Amino acid sequence: MPKGFFKNNKNLKVKRFLFFLLLATIFWVLTKFSREFTATMQAKINYTNIPETAALAEKNIDNITFDLTANGFEILFYKFKKPTIDVQVGKYYTKEKGGFTISKSDLIRMVASNFNRNLAVKNLSVEQLNVRLDPIVLKKVKVIAMTDISFKNGFKAVDSIKVSPDSITISGPSGSLKNINTISTDLISLKDVEKNISETIKISKPNNAIVSIKPSKVDVKLVVAEFSQGQFTLPVEVINLPPDLEIKLVPQTVTVSFDVSVNEFAKISKDNFRIVCDYSKRNIDENFMLPFLEKKPNDIINVVFEPKKIDFFKFK
């Protein structure tokens, strides 16, 4: 007898075995899943129809669990299609109370409305649903400009960055706004800057609790100029020196280095400076004083003294 006959006969037996195994499995699944089961399910809470004068307070629950008794196919279906509870906030909320409560029986009814028939819903994870709301309030906060600015070599900012308006009004739940005292702009990122900056920038919303920001944009300005370094050697004056005391300073002059915009450089002279040491603030143990600028031009920055301290000797 040909070998192919035995091979075909063997393949036929395998196919029949697999067919009956599949058939048995299907009958087993149908029998198994047709029975009733009790499974723990989870329902998501959707808070809708929230009045414009209020917002959900923090720590309201988002989900509840419950036991559902149904056949295996329904359990499997609702595991994928998760039930929801739609809480119509406007239906229950009154401003005078600041919140409301939904009873357990109402919750069970709301959960059961997700199902095709009156399945058994039991053992809710909460005895009642307590919903808290905060009234919407207005608060004025200071605006902080967020910047990442680098300047072209030789250029610097003449003054600090200016924001207009420097304060804005935000609205939201009173509890959420309690710790918000400042608000930031979106990041201003500029490289190799050599000209004045003037941009309109959006306010960055710090969290979803904020309902509105007015105005939502601010003007940000920064004056930029080319700078050069200036240097003067100036005499040191002593103040608060007792009239019967004579001292000698070592050294008697201080070299002052500073940066100033090129446009203002020609206007700066020694007469614009006064270097002072205060004898009443001297270091008694080591006999030295710290010089400071009692008078200087408004437009200079990055001032450096050399030396940074002045020694002195007393003469009686």
MARZABA-952370 format. One record per residue (C-alpha): residue number from 1; residue in one letter; x, y, z. Coordinates in Angstrom, 2 decimals, decimal comma, always signed. Each point is the difference from the previous one (the first is absolute). Example, Ala and Ser with C-alpha at 12.3 -4.5 7.8 and 13.67 -1.06 7.14 Angstrom:
BEGIN
REC num residu    east   north      up
REC   1      A  +12,30   -4,50   +7,80
REC   2      S   +1,37   +3,44   -0,66
REM end
This chain:
BEGIN
REC num residu    east   north      up
REC   1      M   +0,00   +0,00   +0,00
REC   2      P   +1,41   +3,47   -0,86
REC   3      K   +1,70   +1,98   +2,77
REC   4      G   -2,12   +3,05   -0,85
REC   5      F   -3,14   -1,85   +1,06
REC   6      F   +1,23   -0,45   +3,57
REC   7      K   +1,23   +3,59   +0,11
REC   8      N   -3,34   +1,42   -1,17
REC   9      N   -1,89   -2,27   +2,40
REC  10      K   +2,17   +1,22   +2,90
REC  11      N   -0,54   +3,66   -0,92
REC  12      L   -3,75   -0,60   -0,18
REC  13      K   -0,02   -1,44   +3,54
REC  14      V   +1,95   +3,01   +1,33
REC  15      K   -2,41   +2,43   -1,65
REC  16      R   -2,97   -1,85   +1,43
REC  17      F   +1,56   +0,00   +3,47
REC  18      L   +0,67   +3,75   -0,17
REC  19      F   -3,54   +0,65   -1,26
REC  20      F   -1,61   -1,90   +2,87
REC  21      L   +2,41   +1,63   +2,48
REC  22      L   -1,00   +3,45   -1,26
REC  23      L   -3,67   -0,98   +0,14
REC  24      A   +0,39   -1,24   +3,56
REC  25      T   +1,79   +3,18   +0,99
REC  26      I   -2,78   +2,14   -1,47
REC  27      F   -2,67   -1,99   +1,88
REC  28      W   +2,07   +0,30   +3,21
REC  29      V   +0,36   +3,78   -0,42
REC  30      L   -3,70   +0,39   -0,75
REC  31      T   -0,95   -2,11   +2,99
REC  32      K   +2,50   +1,72   +2,29
REC  33      F   -0,80   +3,59   -1,00
REC  34      S   -3,76   -0,60   +0,02
REC  35      R   +0,13   -0,42   +3,74
REC  36      E   -0,42   +2,95   +2,37
REC  37      F   +3,08   +1,58   +1,57
REC  38      T   +0,56   +2,78   +2,47
REC  39      A   +2,91   +2,25   -0,94
REC  40      T   +1,37   +3,27   +1,38
REC  41      M   -0,40   +2,81   -2,55
REC  42      Q   +1,04   +3,64   -0,08
REC  43      A   -2,09   +2,96   -1,15
REC  44      K   +1,47   +3,36   -0,97
REC  45      I   -1,75   +3,10   +1,32
REC  46      N   -0,54   +2,79   -2,55
REC  47      Y   -0,88   +3,33   +1,57
REC  48      T   -1,97   +1,99   -2,58
REC  49      N   -2,09   +3,16   -0,19
REC  50      I   +2,20   +1,84   +2,53
REC  51      P   -1,29   +3,56   +0,62
REC  52      E   +2,21   +2,88   -1,15
REC  53      T   +0,10   +1,37   +3,55
REC  54      A   +1,62   -3,12   +1,48
REC  55      A   +2,62   -2,66   -0,66
REC  56      L   +0,67   -3,46   +1,36
REC  57      A   +1,98   +0,10   +3,22
REC  58      E   +3,09   -2,14   +0,42
REC  59      K   -0,28   -3,64   +1,13
REC  60      N   -3,43   -0,76   -1,47
REC  61      I   +0,07   -3,69   -0,88
REC  62      D   +0,26   -1,01   -3,68
REC  63      N   -0,92   -3,70   +0,19
REC  64      I   -2,07   -2,38   +2,07
REC  65      T   +0,07   -3,80   +0,05
REC  66      F   -2,94   -2,40   +0,33
REC  67      D   -0,90   -3,67   -0,40
REC  68      L   -1,94   -0,97   -3,12
REC  69      T   -1,83   -3,31   -0,31
REC  70      A   -0,47   -1,04   -3,64
REC  71      N   +0,88   -2,78   -2,38
REC  72      G   +3,61   -0,37   -1,12
REC  73      F   -0,57   +1,59   -3,39
REC  74      E   -1,52   +3,12   +1,54
REC  75      I   +2,77   +0,22   +2,57
REC  76      L   +2,59   -0,22   -2,75
REC  77      F   -1,84   +2,62   -2,09
REC  78      Y   -0,18   +2,52   +2,83
REC  79      K   +3,63   -0,57   +0,90
REC  80      F   +0,84   +1,52   -3,38
REC  81      K   -2,86   +2,50   -0,15
REC  82      K   +0,45   +1,56   +3,42
REC  83      P   -3,17   +1,45   +1,53
REC  84      T   -0,20   +3,71   +0,87
REC  85      I   -1,97   +2,13   +2,40
REC  86      D   -1,03   +3,38   -1,39
REC  87      V   -0,52   +2,43   +2,90
REC  88      Q   -1,95   +3,05   -1,13
REC  89      V   +1,56   +2,47   +2,45
REC  90      G   -2,35   +2,83   -0,91
REC  91      K   -2,97   -2,17   +0,95
REC  92      Y   +1,14   -0,34   +3,61
REC  93      Y   +2,30   +2,95   +0,77
REC  94      T   -1,04   +3,14   +1,86
REC  95      K   +2,46   +2,80   +0,76
REC  96      E   -1,19   +0,26   +3,59
REC  97      K   +0,97   -3,59   +0,89
REC  98      G   +3,24   -0,25   -2,00
REC  99      G   -0,56   -3,68   -0,77
REC 100      F   -2,49   -2,84   -0,07
REC 101      T   -0,40   -3,71   +0,74
REC 102      I   -1,34   -2,81   -2,19
REC 103      S   -1,43   -2,92   +1,97
REC 104      K   +1,09   -3,61   -0,42
REC 105      S   -3,35   -1,02   -1,51
REC 106      D   +0,30   +2,75   -2,62
REC 107      L   +3,56   -1,07   -0,77
REC 108      I   -1,11   -3,59   -0,52
REC 109      R   -2,73   +1,21   -2,35
REC 110      M   +2,53   +2,14   -1,94
REC 111      V   +2,40   -2,95   -0,30
REC 112      A   -2,76   -2,42   -1,04
REC 113      S   -1,06   +2,35   -2,81
REC 114      N   +3,18   -1,06   -1,86
REC 115      F   -1,24   -3,57   -0,47
REC 116      N   -2,41   -1,57   -2,46
REC 117      R   -2,21   -1,48   +2,69
REC 118      N   -0,49   +0,17   +3,71
REC 119      L   +3,17   -1,78   +1,05
REC 120      A   +0,88   -0,29   +3,66
REC 121      V   +2,22   +2,88   +1,14
REC 122      K   +1,21   -0,30   +3,60
REC 123      N   +2,76   +0,96   +2,44
REC 124      L   +0,81   +3,51   -1,18
REC 125      S   +3,36   +1,25   +1,31
REC 126      V   -1,68   +3,10   +1,47
REC 127      E   -3,13   +0,37   +2,09
REC 128      Q   -0,74   +3,31   -1,70
REC 129      L   +1,67   +2,37   -2,44
REC 130      N   +1,05   +3,29   +1,60
REC 131      V   +0,73   +2,66   -2,63
REC 132      R   +1,72   +3,20   +1,10
REC 133      L   +0,29   +3,15   -2,10
REC 134      D   +1,90   +3,23   +0,48
REC 135      P   -1,41   +3,37   -1,06
REC 136      I   +1,83   +1,69   -2,86
REC 137      V   +2,02   +2,98   +1,29
REC 138      L   +2,20   +2,67   -1,60
REC 139      K   +3,61   +0,57   +1,06
REC 140      K   +2,63   +2,47   -1,17
REC 141      V   +3,49   -1,51   -0,33
REC 142      K   +3,41   +1,28   -1,07
REC 143      V   +1,35   -1,06   -3,41
REC 144      I   +3,51   -1,47   -0,20
REC 145      A   +1,71   -0,02   -3,41
REC 146      M   +1,68   -3,34   -0,70
REC 147      T   +3,09   +0,61   -2,14
REC 148      D   +2,93   -1,81   -1,53
REC 149      I   +1,94   +2,87   -1,61
REC 150      S   +3,62   +0,16   -1,05
REC 151      F   +1,63   +3,13   -1,39
REC 152      K   +2,39   +0,57   -2,84
REC 153      N   +3,55   +0,61   +1,20
REC 154      G   +0,28   +3,55   +1,37
REC 155      F   -3,78   +0,47   +0,42
REC 156      K   -1,94   -0,07   +3,26
REC 157      A   -3,35   +0,96   +1,50
REC 158      V   -0,06   +3,62   +1,16
REC 159      D   -2,67   -0,66   +2,63
REC 160      S   -2,20   -2,80   +1,28
REC 161      I   -2,71   -1,44   -2,23
REC 162      K   -3,30   +1,89   +0,02
REC 163      V   -3,41   -1,70   -0,12
REC 164      S   -3,17   +1,91   -0,85
REC 165      P   -2,39   -0,43   +1,66
REC 166      D   +2,08   -1,29   +2,89
REC 167      S   -3,07   -1,60   +1,63
REC 168      I   -2,99   -1,85   -1,42
REC 169      T   -3,29   -1,41   +1,31
REC 170      I   -0,62   -3,73   +0,17
REC 171      S   -3,21   -1,78   +0,96
REC 172      G   -0,61   -3,46   +1,39
REC 173      P   -1,02   -1,94   +3,11
REC 174      S   +1,00   +1,81   +3,18
REC 175      G   +1,79   -3,07   +1,36
REC 176      S   +2,10   -0,43   -3,14
REC 177      L   +1,00   +3,68   -0,22
REC 178      K   +0,91   +0,31   +3,67
REC 179      N   +3,73   -0,68   -0,50
REC 180      I   +0,39   +1,67   -3,41
REC 181      N   +1,61   +3,43   +0,43
REC 182      T   +1,95   +0,25   -3,27
REC 183      I   -0,51   -1,26   -3,52
REC 184      S   +2,58   -0,52   -2,75
REC 185      T   +0,13   +0,79   -3,68
REC 186      D   +0,87   -2,54   -2,64
REC 187      L   +3,77   -0,31   -0,41
REC 188      I   +1,71   +2,73   -2,02
REC 189      S   +3,05   -1,63   -1,59
REC 190      L   +2,35   +2,29   -1,97
REC 191      K   +3,64   -0,37   -1,00
REC 192      D   +2,72   +2,54   -0,99
REC 193      V   -2,21   +2,98   +0,84
REC 194      E   +1,34   +3,42   -1,04
REC 195      K   -3,21   +2,05   -0,26
REC 196      N   -2,77   +1,01   +2,38
REC 197      I   -2,52   -2,75   +0,70
REC 198      S   -3,71   +0,72   -0,35
REC 199      E   -2,35   -2,98   -0,18
REC 200      T   -3,56   -0,95   +0,89
REC 201      I   +0,02   -3,26   +1,96
REC 202      K   -2,78   -2,31   +1,17
REC 203      I   -0,51   -0,74   +3,66
REC 204      S   +0,78   -3,60   +0,90
REC 205      K   -2,93   -1,72   +1,72
REC 206      P   +1,48   -1,70   +3,11
REC 207      N   -2,82   -2,53   +0,48
REC 208      N   -3,44   -0,97   -1,27
REC 209      A   -1,68   +1,47   +3,08
REC 210      I   +0,35   +3,52   -1,40
REC 211      V   -3,17   +0,86   -1,91
REC 212      S   +1,07   +3,26   -1,63
REC 213      I   +3,04   +2,27   -0,39
REC 214      K   -0,57   +3,66   -0,87
REC 215      P   +1,84   +1,29   -1,88
REC 216      S   +1,39   -3,22   -1,45
REC 217      K   +3,03   +1,77   -1,52
REC 218      V   +2,49   +2,62   +1,23
REC 219      D   +2,62   +2,22   -1,62
REC 220      V   +3,60   -0,76   +0,92
REC 221      K   +2,74   +2,57   -0,64
REC 222      L   +3,72   +0,11   +0,64
REC 223      V   +2,38   +2,80   -0,94
REC 224      V   +3,25   -1,34   -1,47
REC 225      A   +3,18   +1,97   -0,77
REC 226      E   +3,60   -0,56   -0,91
REC 227      F   +2,23   +0,34   +3,05
REC 228      S   +3,59   +1,04   +0,56
REC 229      Q   +2,15   -0,14   +3,13
REC 230      G   +1,01   +3,16   +1,79
REC 231      Q   +2,56   +0,48   +2,77
REC 232      F   +0,97   +2,82   +2,35
REC 233      T   +2,46   +0,29   +2,90
REC 234      L   -1,71   +2,02   +2,71
REC 235      P   +0,98   +1,39   +3,42
REC 236      V   -1,58   -1,55   +3,09
REC 237      E   -1,89   +2,20   +2,46
REC 238      V   -0,61   -0,95   +3,62
REC 239      I   -3,24   +0,84   +1,77
REC 240      N   -0,97   -0,19   +3,69
REC 241      L   +3,61   +0,53   +1,06
REC 242      P   +0,34   +1,42   +3,55
REC 243      P   +1,26   +3,63   -0,12
REC 244      D   +2,96   -0,73   +2,31
REC 245      L   +1,22   -2,97   -2,05
REC 246      E   +2,29   +0,00   -3,01
REC 247      I   +0,47   -3,11   -2,18
REC 248      K   +1,97   -0,96   -3,06
REC 249      L   -1,59   -2,17   -2,70
REC 250      V   +1,93   -2,70   -1,82
REC 251      P   -0,60   +0,35   -2,89
REC 252      Q   -1,54   +3,44   -0,29
REC 253      T   -1,63   -0,68   -3,37
REC 254      V   -2,24   -2,71   -1,46
REC 255      T   -0,27   -1,05   -3,63
REC 256      V   -3,64   -0,34   -1,04
REC 257      S   -0,84   -2,09   -3,07
REC 258      F   -3,49   -0,05   -1,48
REC 259      D   -2,04   -0,72   -3,10
REC 260      V   -1,95   +2,76   -1,71
REC 261      S   -1,90   +0,19   -3,27
REC 262      V   +1,97   +1,44   -2,91
REC 263      N   -2,58   +2,79   -0,36
REC 264      E   +0,56   +1,13   +3,60
REC 265      F   +3,76   -0,52   +0,17
REC 266      A   +0,96   +3,56   -0,99
REC 267      K   -2,22   +1,45   +2,75
REC 268      I   +1,83   -1,82   +2,83
REC 269      S   +2,77   +1,81   +1,89
REC 270      K   +1,76   -0,21   +3,36
REC 271      D   -2,31   +2,69   +1,34
REC 272      N   -2,88   -2,47   -0,21
REC 273      F   +1,60   -2,20   +2,69
REC 274      R   +0,68   +0,24   +3,70
REC 275      I   +1,80   -2,83   +1,84
REC 276      V   -0,59   -0,07   +3,77
REC 277      C   +1,15   -2,04   +3,01
REC 278      D   -2,12   +0,16   +3,14
REC 279      Y   +2,23   +0,08   +3,09
REC 280      S   -2,90   -1,00   +2,25
REC 281      K   -0,25   -3,30   -1,93
REC 282      R   +3,72   -0,82   +0,06
REC 283      N   +1,43   -3,39   +0,88
REC 284      I   +1,48   +0,77   +3,41
REC 285      D   +2,06   -3,17   +0,37
REC 286      E   +1,83   +0,27   -3,33
REC 287      N   -0,17   +3,78   -0,59
REC 288      F   -1,59   +0,13   -3,44
REC 289      M   -3,10   +1,51   -1,61
REC 290      L   -2,08   -0,97   -3,01
REC 291      P   -0,40   +2,66   -2,69
REC 292      F   -3,40   +0,61   -1,59
REC 293      L   -1,41   +2,29   -2,66
REC 294      E   -1,86   +2,79   +1,69
REC 295      K   -0,56   +1,62   -3,39
REC 296      K   -0,02   -1,54   -3,48
REC 297      P   -1,68   +0,38   -3,41
REC 298      N   -3,31   -1,80   -0,38
REC 299      D   +0,97   -1,70   -3,26
REC 300      I   +3,05   -2,01   +1,09
REC 301      I   -0,09   -3,71   +0,88
REC 302      N   +2,40   -2,72   +1,18
REC 303      V   +1,97   +2,35   +2,27
REC 304      V   +3,25   -1,48   +1,39
REC 305      F   +2,42   +1,54   +2,57
REC 306      E   +3,71   -0,62   +0,14
REC 307      P   +1,08   -0,33   +2,78
REC 308      K   -3,16   -1,17   +1,73
REC 309      K   +1,11   +1,15   +3,45
REC 310      I   +1,99   +2,96   +1,36
REC 311      D   +2,44   -0,33   +2,88
REC 312      F   +0,55   +2,93   +2,36
REC 313      F   +2,44   +1,18   +2,66
REC 314      K   -0,86   +2,30   +2,92
REC 315      F   +1,96   +3,08   +1,01
REC 316      K   -0,47   +1,52   +3,43
REM end
